[in-house]
Amino acid sequence: MAFSRGPVFLLLLLYLLRGSDASLVRLNENGYEDIIIAIDPAVPEDTTIIEHIKGMVTKASTYLFEATEKRFFFKNVSILIPESWKDSPQYRRPKQESYKHADIKVAPPTVEGRDEPYTRQFTQCEERAEYIHFTPDFVLGRKQDEYGDSGKVLVHEWAHLRWGVFDEYNEDQPFYSASSKKIEATRCSTGITGTNRVYACQGGSCAMRRCRTNSTTKLYEKDCQFFPDKVQSEKASIMFMQSIDSVTEFCKKENHNREAPTLHNMKCNYRSTWEVISSSEDFNNSMPMETPPAPPFFSLLRISERIMCLVLDVSGSMTSYDRLNRMNQAAKYFLSQIIENRSWVGMVHFSSTATIMHELIQINSDIERNQLLQTLPTSANGGTSICSGIKAAFQVETISLLQMKPRTMDSLMLSGPWLQKMLISPRSHFSTVGRDTFFLVTWSKQAPAIYLRDPKGTQTTNFTMDSASKMAYLSIPGTAQVGVWTYNLEAKENSEILTITVTSRAANSSLPPITVNAKVNTDTNTFPSPMIVYAEVLQGYTPIIGARVTATIESNSGKTEELVLLDNGAGADAFKDDGVYSRFFTAYSVNGRYSLKVRADGGKNSARRSLRHPSSRAAYIPGWVVDGEIQGNPPRPETTEATQPVMEDFSRIASGGAFVMSNVPNGPLPDIYPPNRITDLQATLNGEEISLTWTAPGDDYDVGRVQQYIIRTSKNIIDLRDNFNNSPRVDTTNLTPKEANSEETFAFKPENITEENATYIFIAIESVDKSSLSSGPSNIAQVALFTPQAEPDPDESPSSSGVSVSTIVLSVLGAVVLVCIIVGTTICILKNKRSSSAAITKF
């Protein structure tokens, strides 16, 4: 087995504390196994939640089996119970299951009062999402009127999570103009029937009225909602509104609504949900079953004291590059600062054979920690037998183990709901408001000069120096001063390797820490496919927007590249202002391993906490139409502002792991990367001109500058989408592209458009780079030229002659009343109240 030979720092902690966040779910004979549903430690103890989880998953398994044409079901599920809950004989100890691996998290709402079920989804179409979030009230069935049956909702969210599909409704564009020139509710399929109304509640009373048409968009006003009929016959609509009783299927190609501006259409290139699911690895590795599956099997696991065995490499290879010392630095830091009291820790050394250096011992004080520290290795020799070390670790009854063979690493991810962390370069500053703050400095040759000043400017000099281990540390008891801390490390030797690590527990246990999670879209890649780098900045479950996030990518040859990650909803970034910062990476230099490190900086002036609704979630049901009458639900709780300030400066660094590239050619790379596809094109009508805005792509995806833009229009959205190159082209002679990620604007006057042949004009844009590589058409924007047909007035009733007759008072001005009587043609009478005269006008 081969390992990287470069210097290492704290690989133990990187692996042990961060671990793999990847889901453990696998598909085995059509059944999903090893699903983890974790109850958040912040959820008060209520064992009925466990029974409701079981009921939800059992119903969802049956629904999923039918929805996927007898292909998939839930086979076994582990429910992870918090340590703070009382123990029970039926609870077992987790093995590899942890909260970080959870596929479904039962946790308090992101914003109080909002119990919407959602999936944390920020990757591309067909790519698996992060996790599903349910609140306790939702699981307990208290939100069924608003969101529907929990089992059906779970299937809706599972499709987000497992197959990377998106919702087939759009609250930002709830209505659209169909090719029929009618205003339609955004949905799939259009077989779902219902009524469009404004439902407003104030002071304990609610009122219903018809929707008015917006004068600018020519669609329904902002507060208009679609109320589905309670009784339906349509089956295909799981990603629109799975809660409808008749709905048992995903939309397929034959009933997919390609016209609607749904997120799924925009993200998945107008393919139906079933087409995306059918192209998945799960689908290709399964066949329909002949008989229904058994109900899911549940395991109840309760988190308790950690059981850990340190498996340390003492083979001859550890004598070079200061590896043995760096491994001991990691182990000392872990044993003295990280491992919690009441945990059980053992130690194994291995070379060509393994030796148990210390049986499991429970950590209750510094006495036990020091006993383990005394068993750290002082020399290294012999061969390398990893298997011997693993076998010995199992002999000391370890559940979680680590092989500490070093590789190049200079960063540390300290994770967990109770821990904040900062990793800093040799000269910088940072801020912290935590307690039990701990500073650690390491070196490879000679102790550096260490300068540290607190927010008041007082210099701290009382670092404890451990020359033998080449580390210095300082502990600040209690809560550290709030403000900016400044430090400086001055090396005494050339080619010195210095690190500084700062950890700080949350000052307020009720306030979630700000954390950064980093990842790439794939662990292995082949040239020329691009990588996508993601960094998620959160406070608890709440996204942080407005931070400055930078990724550093280092090849195994030592070459580094820096990327400023963006949360602008363009290019690689799926959604704007969702707290996920993304960017394409194509600057490959060699084959082999590339490591990723991400840094996020922000504060009260630059970063704010977003309170917007998550993008992938079950639709809120405003009410139902029952026997022609609308039965409305209470309006969904809304916040009065989109964001609120973050109350502290912060700096966080996280490791994003590594990825491996192959087939990278030698020498200068050819220009093979096109501009990224534009996904945020918007259009408005200003007088006789159409104004466009979008985010500029780059020459290579989102880097550089494109050569030109091609803008085309059509009166038919399907024609523009399917025949972009044959659609009429707009003159862009005066349009000079800007640098990537800049805001672009352009205005033009549409030609040859009349009321007879178009209600809307649809626009798409394509970018082309200097090598004539094209991005492909953008999302399709639209502007209203004329008013489309609105929903018929339900108050209209047929007369005996078959002609619709009704009287509507349109306006009152002074003593003059304008009355329209609709009798086939429209006749309006302008009548003066003070006289008997009247003017009759035909329209």
N, C-alpha and C positions, 0 to 999 in steps of 0.2 A: 504494500500500500504506500502510495507516494504522498508527501506532504510538502507544502511550501516551506522554504528554509529562511524566510526573512524574519526580522525582529517581531516580537509579539507583546501586546500588553492587555492583560485582563481578558483573555479568551474565555477563561472559566466563567467570569461574570456575564460576559456577553451572551454566552450560550445558556447559562443557568437561569439568569434573570429574565432574559428576553424570550429565549426558546423560540420555537416555531409557532407562528400565529395561524398557520394553515389549518383548514378544516381536516378532520380525521375521517369524514364521511367517505364511504366507498359503496359502489353498487355491486351486489352479489346476487346473481340469479333473480334479477328484476327488483330486488329489495334493497332499500338504503339502510346500511348498517352504520353503527358507531356515530349516530347523530347525538350531539350534546346540547341539552337545554339547560342553561345555567340561570339560577335565581341570584340576582345581585345581592351582595351583602347589605345594601341599603334598604332592602325590602323587609318590612317587619314580619316576624314569624307568623305564618298562617298556613297550616298544613293542608287546608282545603285547596290552596293553589296547586299543590302536587296532584290532587285528584282531578282538578279541572284541566291541568296540562295533559294528563292521561286521556281524558275524554276528548279534548281538542285534537290530539294527535291520532287517536283511533278513528274519529270521524273523518279527519283529513286524509288518512290512508285510503279509506274506501272511496272518497271523492276523487283523490288523485288517480287511483286505479281506473276509474271510469273515464276521467277526463283525458287520460293518456292512452285510451283504447286498449286497456288491460295490459299495460306495460310496467308501470312503476307503482310501488307502495313502500310504506315505512316498515322495516323489519324489526330493528331494535333501537332503543333510545335510552340514553343515560340522562337522568335528571340530577344536576349538580346542586346540592343543598348547601347554604352558607354555614360556616363554622359556628356562627353566632346562634343558629337555631339549635334547639335541644336535640341530643342524640337519641337514636332509636335502634332497637335490635335489627330492624330491616335495612338500615343504612350500612353500606359498605364503604371501604376506603377507596378513593380514586387511585388509578394507576397512572396512565399518561393523560387522563382527562383533566382539563383545567379551564378556568374562565376564559383564558386567551384563545382556547380552541373552540369556544361555544359557537354553534351555528344559530342558535336562538337564545336571546337574552331577555329574561323577564326582569325589568328594571323600572324605577320610577320614570314618569314622563320627562322628556327633555325640557319642556316648559310646563309648569304646574297648570293642571286643568286640560291639557291637550293629550288625549290618550290614543292618538292615531297610530295604528300599526304601520310600521315601515321597514324597509330593507336598506341598509347602508350600502349603496350601489354607486360607484364612481368610475367603473371601468367601461370598456367598450361593449357593444352588442356581442352576444354569445360568450362573454367572459363572466366567470363566477363572481358574485358579489361578496361582501364581507360578512354580514350577519343580519338576522332579523331581530327587530326590537318590538316586544310586546310589553304593555304596562300591566301591573297586577289587576287593575280594574277591568281591563279588557279580557284577560285570561279568566277572571271570575265571572264573566258574562254580564257585566254591568253596562257594557257599551254595545250590546247587540243591536239595539234600535238604530244606532248611528252608523255601524260598520258591518252588521250582518253576523251570521253564524261564524264562530271562531275557527271551526274546522275548515270552512270554505275560504276564509281569509288566509289561513296558513298555506293553502295550496296556491293562492294568488301570490303570496310573498315567496314561497318556495320556487316558483317560476322565475322571479327576480334573482333569487339567490343562486340557484343551481344552473340555470340555462341562459342567464343574461338577457332576458327580455324586459320590455318596459311597459308602462301603463298605456292603455288605450283610451284614456281621457286626458284632458289638458286644462287645468284650472286657469292657466294664463290665456288660453284661447278656447273657451268653453263652447263657442259657436263658430261656424264657418259657412261660407257660401258654396253650396254644392253645384255641380254641373247642371242641375235642374233649375238653377237660379233661385233656389229657395234657401232660407236660413235653416241650417241643421245643427243639432247638438253634436259635439265632438264625441264619437263613440264608435265601437265596433262590436257587433255588426249594427247596421242601420235598421235591422229587424227589431231592435229594442224600441218599443213605442213609449210615448209619454207626453207630457205637457210642459211648456215653458212659462214660468211665472216668477215674479218677484215676491218673496215671502219675507216680510219684515216684522220684527218684534220690538216693542218698546213699552216700558212700564208695566210689564206683565201681560200685555195683550199683543196679539199678532194679527196681521192683515195680509191679504193676498191680492195681487193685481196683475194685469197683463204686462208683459215686457214691452218697453218702448225701444225704438231703434235709435242707436247712437248716430248723430249727424256726421261724425267723422269716419267711423269704421263701417257704417251702414249695416252693422250687425246689432244684436241686442245689447242693451245697456249692461254695465258692469255687474249689477246685483241680480241679473236674471239667472235663474237656475232651471235645469232640466229635472223634472219630477217623473220618474219612470212609473208606468202602470204596474200595479202590484201583481196582476195576472198577465203573464206573457206566454208566448209559445216558442220564442227564439231560444236556441240552445247555446249558441256560440258567443260568449262574452266574458270569459273568466278574467281577462286583464282589463275589462271595463268595469263591470259590476257583478262580481261573482255571487253576490248575495241574493240575486233574483232567483226565485225558486226553480224556474225552468232551465236556468243556465247550468250546463254540465260539460261544456266543451270549450276549448280554445278556438279563436277565430282561425279558419283555414283559408287557403287561397281562394276558394270559390265564393266565400262570403266576407272576405276581408275588405274593409273600407279604406281604400288607398287615397281617397280624397281628404280625409280628416287630418288636421294638424296634430296628430297624437305624438307623444314622445317616442312611442315604438316605431312609428313610420319614419320619424326623423333620425333616430339612432340606428335603425336596422334596415335602412334603404327600402322602405315601403314593402318589405316582406311581411307575410302574416306571422302571427305568433307561432302557429303550428309548423310553419316552414323553418323557423329558427330552431325550435325544439327538435324537429326531425333531422336537423343537420348536426346535432350534438353528439359527443362521444357516448353519452349514456344511451341514446337512441340506437346508435350504430352497433352497440354491444348488447342489445337485448332483442327479444322476440315476444310477441303477445302471448299471454298465458291462457291456458284453457280453463282453469278453475280459479276462483277467487282466492286471495292469499289469507293466511291466518292473521289475527289482530297483532299489533306491535307488541314486542316484549320490552318491559321497562326495567331499568336498573336504577336504584336510588343510591346516590353516592354523596357522602357528606365530607366536605373538606375538613381536615384535622391537622395535627402537627405534621410539619414536613419531615420526611425521612430522606436523607441525602448521603451519598457516599462520594467522596472526592477520589477520583481515580487518576493518579499522577504518574506521568511518564518520567522514568529515571534511566532511560537507555542512553547509550553513548552519544547519540545525536544531540542530546540536550546540553552537551558541553560547549557547543559552538554558538556564536551569535548571542551570547548571554541569555540563552533560552531558559536555563534552570532558574536563574535569578528572577526572570520575568514571570515565570510560572509561580514561584514562591510569593512574589509581590501580589499576584492575583489571589492566591490562596489566603494570604495574610489579611488582605482587605476584606475578602469574603467572610472569613471567620471572625474578624474583629468588629466589622461594621454592618454586615448585610444579613447574615443568617439570624432569624428571629429566636428569641427565647422560647423554650418548650420544643424546639425542633430537635430532631435526632440526626446526628452526623457521625459518619465513620470515615476511614481513610485507607486507601490501597495504593501501594507503589508497584509499578510493573516495568520490567525490561524484557529479557527473554523469558522470565518467569514472574509471577506476582506474589506479593507479600501483603498480608493484612497487617497494617501498622496500628490500627486502632479499631476496636469493635464499636458498634453504635453506642453513642453516649448522648444523653439529653442535655441540651444547653440551657442552663438555668442562671449562670453567672459567668464572670470572667474566669473563674477557676476552670470550668470545662473548656472554654475557648483556648486558654493557655495550654491545657493538656494536649489539645489537638495541634496547636502551633509548634509544640516541642517535637512533633513527629514529622514535620516537613523535611524533605530530603536535603542533604548537604552535599551530596556527590552523585554523579551519574556515570554509568558504564554498561556495557553489554548490548545485546540485541534488543529487538522490539517485538513484543507479542501482545498486541492489543486484546486479543481474545482471552489471554490469561488474566488481564486486568478486569475485563468484564465479568468473567466467571467468578473471580474473587469478590467482586462487588456484590454479586448475587448471594454470595456466601454470608455476607454481612447483612443480608435481608434488605438491600436497598431497593427503593422503588424508582428513584430518579438518579441517573448516573451520568458522568461526564468523562470522556477521554480527553485529557488535557494536552494533546499534541499541538504545539504552537503553529500558527501561521501568521502572515502579515496582518496586523490589526492595531489600530491606534485609537479606537473609540469604544465606548461602553454604553450599552442601553440598560438603564435601570428602570424597570417598569413595575407596575402594580398600582392599585388604587390609592396607596398611602405614600407614594414616593414622588418627589420632584427631583430633577437632575439638571445639571449644567456641565458641559464639557467645553473647554475654552482653549484657544490657541495661546502660544507663549506670551503674547502681549495683548491684553484686551481688558474689558470690564464686563461686569454682569450685575444682575440685581436678584435679590432673593428676599423673601419675607418668611422663610421657613424656620423650623425649629430643629435642634440637633444637627446643625450644619457641620459638615465634615469636609476638610480640604486634604487632598492627597497629591503630592508631587513626586514623580519618579524620574530617574536619570539612568543613563547607561554607562557613563564613565566617571564623572566627578560631580559632587553636589553643586547645584547652581546657587547663585544669590537669589533669594526669594524676597520680594517686596509685595506686601499686601496692605491696602488701606481700606478702612471701613467708610461708610457714607459720610462720616463727620471729618474724614481726612486723617484720622489717627492711624499710624502705622503699627501693624502687628508683627512681632518678631519671635514669638514663642512657639515656633514649629518644633516638634519633636523629630530629631534626626536619627534615622536608622541606617547608618553607613553600610552595614553588612548587607542589608537588603536593598540598598540604593533607593530609599524612599524617605520622605518627610511628610508629617501629617499634623493637622491642627483640628481640634474639636471645639466648637462653640456651643456650650450648653444653653438650654432654653431657646428663645426665639432670637434670631439674628436681627440686627438693625435693618430697618426698611430703607432701601435706596440703592445707589450704585456703589458697588465694590470694585476697586481697581487693583490690578496685580501686574507684576512684571517678573519674568524669569530671565536671568542672565547666565548663559552657559559659560563654563570655565574651560571647555575643551572644544576643539574643532569636531565637526561631524557628530555632535552630541544629539541624543534623542531625549527630549523633555516632554513630559505630559503633566497636565494638571486636571484633576477631576474634583468636582464639587457636588456633594449630595446634600439634600435638605428635605426633611419630612415636612408635610403640609402643616402650616401654622394653625390652621383651623380645620379640624377633622370633618366639619360639615361642608366645607368648601372644596369641591373637587380640584385636583391639581391640573395645570395645563401640561399636556403631553403632546409628543410628536411621534407618529408612526410612519415609517418609510417602507416602500416596497417598489418592486419593478413588476412589469406585466408577465414576465416569464423568467424562469431560472436558467434556461438554456435557449440559445438563439443561434440562427445561422445567417451569415451575411447574405444579402443586404438588408434583411428585415430590421426595422427600427425598434429600439427599446422605448418603453414609456416609463418614466420615473414619477412616482406618486409620493406625496407627503401629506399626511392628515394631521391637522392641528386642532386639538380639541380641549375643552375644559369639561371634564366628565364626558357627557354625550353631546355637548353643545359645540358646534363648529366655531372656530375663531377665524374671522376674516380680516384682511388688511395687514397681515404679517408679511415680513420680508423673509422668503424661504429660498435657501441656496443649497443645491446638491453638488457634492464633490465626488467624482467618479475616477477611480484609480485603476489602471491596468496592472497586470502582474509584472510589467516591465518598469513600473514606477511612474509612468506618465499620468498626469492628472488633468481632468477637464472640469470646469465649473459651469453649472446651469442655474439661472435664476428661474425658479418654478413659479407658475402663474395660476391664479384662480379666476380666470377671466371668461370661462365658458367657451373658449375657442381652441382650435388645434387639438392637442392631446387632452385638454381639460373638458370633461363631460358637462359639468354644470357650474355656472358662475356663482360665486359667493356661497359655496357649500363647505368651505373649510378644507377642501382638498386642492392642493397645488400640484400641477402636473406639467410635464414637458417631454417632447421627443428627444431621444439621444441617438445620434448616428456617427459620432466622432470616434469610430473604432480605429485603433492603431495596430493591434496585434491580435492573434488568437489567444484564447485562454480565459483566465478568470479576471473579472472586474469587480471591485468592491465599491459599495455606495455608502456615503455618509451625508446626512441632511441636517442643516442648521436652520432654525426658525427664530427670528427676533421680532419683537413687537412691544407694544405698551399702550398706555391710555390715550396717546395721541395718534397712534397708527393702526392699532388692532381693535376690533370690536367684535362682540359676540353676536352671532346671527340668531334671530328668533323666527326665521322663515320656516315654512313647512318643508319636511324632507321631500325629495323629488320622486322617490319610488315608494308608494304607499297605497294602502287600500282606500278607495274613494269613500268620502263621507256621504252618507245618504241623507239628502235634505228632507225627504219624505216620500210618500207613495200616493199614487192616484188610485183610489178605491171606489168603484161604482160611480165614477165621474167626479168624485170629490177628492180634493187634495188633503191628505193627512200629514202635516208637516212635523218634523222633528225640531227641537230647539236649535237655533243657529249655532254653528260650531264656534267654540271660544276663539277669539282672535286677540292678538296683541295690538297695543296702540302704536307701537313703533317697530320698525324692522330690525333694529339692532340696539344694543346697550353697551356702554363702554366697559372694556376690561380695566380692572382697577389696579393693575400692576404692570411694570415693565417685565419682560421675560426674555430669556434666551434658552433654547433647548437644542440639543444635538442628539440625533438618533442614528443608529446603524440600520441601513436598509438591506443588509446581507450582501449577497454577491450573485453574479450571473456569469455564465460561461459562453463565449462567442467562438464560433468555428467558421472556417472558409473565408476568413478575412484575407484579401490578396495583399501581396507585398507591394511596396512602393506607393505612389500617390493614387488615391482612390478616384475612379471616374465619377462624373456627375450623374448619378442614377436615382437621386431622390427628388421627387416632385414637390411642389408646394402642398401644404396640408389643405384639405377640403374646408371651405368656409362653411360654418354651421350657424352663424348668428346674423345672417342678412336680415335687415328690417327695412320696410318701405312705408312712407307716408305721402299723402297727397297734399301739396301746398299750392293752392290755386290751380294752374294748369300744368304744374311740374310735379314729377314724382321724385322725392328725395330718398336716397338710399344711405344706409350706414352699415358697416361691418368691421370686423377685426382683420387687419392685414395679415395674410400668410407670409411665409418666407420662401426663399429660393429652394432651400432644403427643408421641407416641412415648415417649422416655425422659426427658422434661422435665416437671416439675410433679407433679400428684397426680390419680389417677383418682377418679371419683365413687362407683363401686360395683363389686363383684365378683359374678359369677354363677357358682355352682359346681353342676355336674350330675354325676350318677353313672349307671352302667349295669352290668348283669351281662355285657354283650357289648361288646367293644371296637369292633367295626364299627358297631354301632348308635349308640354314643356319638359316634363320629367322623362318621358320615354323617347322623345325626339329633340333633344336639346340642340344638337348641331344643325337641325333644319328649321329651327324657330327664328323669327325675325331678330336681327342683331341691332343693338343700340350703338350709336356713334360714341366711342370713348377716346377720341383723338386727344382731348384735353385732360385725360385722366392719367396722372403720373403716380405710379404706386409708391407707397411709403414703406419704411422699414417694418419688418415683421412685428406684430403685436401692437402696432399703432392703430388708432381709429381712422378708418377711411370714410369719406363722404362723397357723394356724387348726386347730381340732379340732372334730370332730362325731361323732355316733353314727349309724351307718347303720341304716336302718329296712327292715323287710320283706325281709330277706335270710335265706334258709335254705339248708341243705346241699343240699336237693333242687333248687334253681334256680340256684345259683351257687357256684363255687369261688373266684373272684376278684371283687372289685368294682373297676371302672374309674372314674377321676375326671378331669374336665377343668374348666378355669376360663376365664372370659371377663371382660375388664374393659371398663367403659363410662365415658366421660368426661362432663363437664357438658353437652355438646351432644348427648348420646346417641349418640356415635360409638363403635363397638365394635371391639375388637381382633381378634375372631374367637377360636375355641376354642384353648386351649393345647395343648402336648404332653399325652399321656394318661399319667397315673400309675396304678399298680395296687397293691392289697394283697391278700394271700392270706387268705381266711377259713377255707378247709379245704384239706386236702392233695390236690393233683391226682395223677393216676395216673403213677407213675414208670415207668422202662423195665423191661420184664419181666426176671426173673432168668434169665440164659442157662444157669444150672446146672440149671434145671428141665427134666426130660425126661419124655415121656409114658410111662405104664405100659401094660401089655397091655390094661387096661380103658379106656384113653384118659384116665385121671385122673392129674393131675400129682402126684407123690409126692416129697418131699424132707424131710430132717431138718436143722434149724438150731438150734444152741445160741444162745439169745438172751442169757442172762446167768448169771453164777455169783456167788452171795453166800453166803459161808461154806461150809456143806456142802449147800446147797440148790441144785438145778439145775432150771431151767425149760426144758423141751424142747417144741417145737411140731412136730407132724406134720401136714402139709398133705395131706388126702385129701378133696377136694371141699370139705367144711366144715373149719374149723381146730380141731384138738383139741390142747390143751396139757396136759402131764403134769407136775405139781409133785412131784418125787421127792426123798425124804430118803436120802442115801447110807448112813446108818447103820441104815436099816430097809428093809423090803420094801414098805412102804405107799406109795401114790401117790394123788394127787388128780387127777381128770380134769375139765377144764372146756371147754365149748364156747364159741366166740366168734362 
